[in-house]
Amino acid sequence: MQENLHSPQRQLIELRMEHADLDNLIDIAAEQAPVDELTLRRLKKRRLLLRDRIARLERLLDPKEPA
């Protein structure tokens, strides 16, 4: 059971959920007046880091075959 909680597939799902949550937070923060630019930049930076981690995990789980 512990193996399943920390599997790369599970991590990928959790990262995608966190990325979607950040998308929503960024949308909400961008609509608020006045816009908190610092918070918005931090959220966007976190979202980019998550996107990189997701891409790395996807490559690990589905490596491209050599041509």
Long-range contacts (C-beta under 8 A, 24 or more apart in sequence): 8-57, 8-60, 8-61, 9-61, 11-57, 12-54, 12-57, 12-58, 12-61, 15-50, 15-53, 15-54, 15-57, 16-54, 18-50, 19-47, 19-50, 19-51, 19-54, 22-46, 22-47, 22-50, 23-47
